[in-house]
Amino acid sequence: MTSPKNKIRVAVVYPFISDINLDISARLFETVGLCAAISLDVVWSEVIKLRAIRAGTFFGYGNVERLKSIIDDRSVELLIVDGDLSPIQ
């Protein structure tokens, strides 16, 4: 199911663990801009602070459930994670 004009509905998340001196909002803004540049319909974006990376899901249980709800509520077709994921995640 694609949105009007055949754009794929996407959600973008930028996960981070440490408080290193990065402009986190600028990084998320850049990723959202890149999605728009290739004609994706960004319907939601967020920075998610993690305590630790989970081996199987990357995100903890609470974040997984929250993301599932957002994906369902906004009819998201693709979740873009601006980070390094393993094939199992």
KEKE-3310 file (N, C-alpha, C; in steps of 0.2 Angstrom, whole numbers, plus 5000, padded with zeros to 4 digits):
npx = (5004:5004:5007:4998:5003:5012:5022:5033:5029:5038:5047:5059:5073:5085:5096:5106:5119:5129:5134:5142:5149:5140:5129:5115:5102:5104:5109:5099:5090:5097:5096:5082:5081:5088:5080:5068:5074:5075:5062:5054:5041:5042:5034:5036:5049:5062:5074:5082:5087:5097:5101:5108:5113:5103:5106:5097:5087:5091:5085:5077:5064:5053:5055:5054:5040:5034:5039:5032:5019:5019:5022:5011:5000:5003:5003:5016:5027:5041:5054:5068:5083:5096:5110:5121:5117:5115:5113:5103:5096)
npy = (4994:5010:5028:5043:5048:5037:5037:5029:5026:5031:5029:5037:5034:5039:5031:5032:5030:5035:5051:5059:5073:5076:5084:5079:5081:5087:5077:5068:5076:5077:5064:5063:5072:5066:5055:5062:5067:5056:5054:5048:5047:5054:5051:5051:5054:5052:5054:5042:5038:5025:5013:5002:4991:4979:4962:4954:4963:4976:4987:4990:4981:4989:5000:4994:4990:5002:5008:4998:5002:5015:5013:5005:5014:5025:5019:5015:5010:5007:5006:5016:5015:5025:5019:5006:4991:4973:4958:4950:4959)
npz = (5000:4995:4997:4991:4975:4973:4983:4995:5011:5025:5040:5050:5061:5072:5081:5096:5108:5116:5124:5115:5107:5096:5083:5085:5081:5069:5061:5060:5053:5041:5036:5035:5025:5014:5012:5007:4996:4987:4985:4995:5007:5021:5036:5049:5061:5073:5086:5095:5111:5117:5130:5129:5115:5109:5105:5097:5092:5091:5097:5113:5122:5125:5116:5104:5105:5105:5093:5084:5086:5081:5068:5064:5067:5058:5046:5041:5029:5027:5038:5042:5049:5055:5057:5062:5058:5061:5051:5057:5065)
capx = (5000:5008:5003:4997:5009:5016:5028:5033:5028:5044:5048:5066:5075:5092:5098:5112:5120:5133:5133:5147:5147:5137:5123:5110:5096:5106:5110:5092:5087:5100:5093:5076:5082:5090:5074:5064:5077:5073:5054:5050:5036:5043:5028:5038:5056:5064:5080:5080:5093:5098:5105:5113:5111:5101:5108:5092:5082:5094:5081:5075:5057:5049:5056:5051:5033:5032:5040:5027:5013:5019:5022:5004:4996:5004:5004:5023:5029:5048:5058:5075:5087:5102:5115:5124:5113:5117:5108:5098:5092)
capy = (5000:5016:5034:5046:5049:5031:5038:5025:5030:5029:5032:5037:5034:5039:5028:5034:5027:5039:5058:5062:5079:5076:5087:5073:5083:5088:5070:5066:5081:5075:5058:5064:5076:5061:5052:5066:5068:5050:5054:5044:5051:5053:5052:5051:5054:5053:5052:5037:5036:5018:5012:4997:4988:4972:4958:4952:4968:4982:4991:4986:4979:4995:5004:4989:4990:5009:5008:4995:5006:5021:5010:5003:5020:5029:5015:5015:5004:5006:5009:5018:5016:5028:5016:5000:4985:4967:4955:4948:4964)
capz = (5000:4994:4998:4985:4970:4974:4987:5000:5018:5029:5047:5051:5068:5073:5088:5099:5115:5120:5123:5112:5104:5089:5083:5083:5077:5062:5058:5059:5048:5035:5034:5032:5018:5009:5010:5003:4989:4983:4984:5000:5011:5028:5040:5056:5063:5080:5089:5101:5115:5119:5135:5126:5109:5110:5100:5092:5090:5092:5102:5119:5121:5125:5110:5099:5105:5103:5085:5081:5087:5077:5061:5063:5067:5053:5040:5038:5024:5028:5044:5041:5055:5053:5061:5060:5060:5059:5047:5062:5068)
cpx = (5004:5004:5002:5004:5014:5022:5027:5033:5034:5044:5056:5068:5083:5094:5105:5113:5124:5132:5139:5145:5146:5131:5118:5105:5098:5107:5103:5089:5091:5097:5086:5076:5084:5084:5069:5067:5076:5066:5051:5046:5038:5038:5030:5045:5057:5071:5079:5087:5092:5102:5111:5109:5109:5103:5103:5088:5085:5091:5079:5067:5052:5049:5053:5043:5031:5033:5034:5021:5013:5019:5015:5000:4997:5005:5011:5024:5037:5051:5065:5078:5094:5107:5117:5120:5116:5112:5102:5093:5087)
cpy = (5006:5022:5037:5048:5043:5032:5032:5028:5027:5033:5032:5038:5035:5037:5030:5031:5032:5047:5062:5068:5079:5081:5082:5075:5085:5082:5067:5070:5079:5069:5059:5068:5071:5057:5056:5067:5062:5049:5049:5049:5050:5056:5053:5051:5055:5051:5048:5036:5029:5018:5007:4994:4981:4968:4956:4957:4975:4986:4987:4985:4985:4999:5000:4990:4997:5010:5004:4999:5012:5018:5008:5009:5024:5026:5016:5009:5002:5010:5010:5019:5019:5025:5010:4994:4978:4963:4953:4953:4967)
cpz = (5000:4995:4991:4981:4971:4978:4993:5007:5022:5036:5047:5058:5067:5080:5090:5106:5119:5119:5120:5108:5097:5089:5080:5079:5070:5058:5056:5053:5041:5032:5031:5026:5013:5007:5006:4996:4985:4983:4989:5004:5018:5032:5047:5057:5070:5081:5095:5105:5118:5125:5133:5120:5111:5104:5095:5089:5089:5097:5107:5118:5121:5119:5104:5099:5103:5096:5082:5081:5082:5070:5059:5062:5061:5046:5036:5034:5025:5034:5042:5047:5053:5058:5058:5062:5058:5055:5051:5065:5063)
residu = (MET:THR:SER:PRO:LYS:ASN:LYS:ILE:ARG:VAL:ALA:VAL:VAL:TYR:PRO:PHE:ILE:SER:ASP:ILE:ASN:LEU:ASP:ILE:SER:ALA:ARG:LEU:PHE:GLU:THR:VAL:GLY:LEU:CYS:ALA:ALA:ILE:SER:LEU:ASP:VAL:VAL:TRP:SER:GLU:VAL:ILE:LYS:LEU:ARG:ALA:ILE:ARG:ALA:GLY:THR:PHE:PHE:GLY:TYR:GLY:ASN:VAL:GLU:ARG:LEU:LYS:SER:ILE:ILE:ASP:ASP:ARG:SER:VAL:GLU:LEU:LEU:ILE:VAL:ASP:GLY:ASP:LEU:SER:PRO:ILE:GLN)
# end
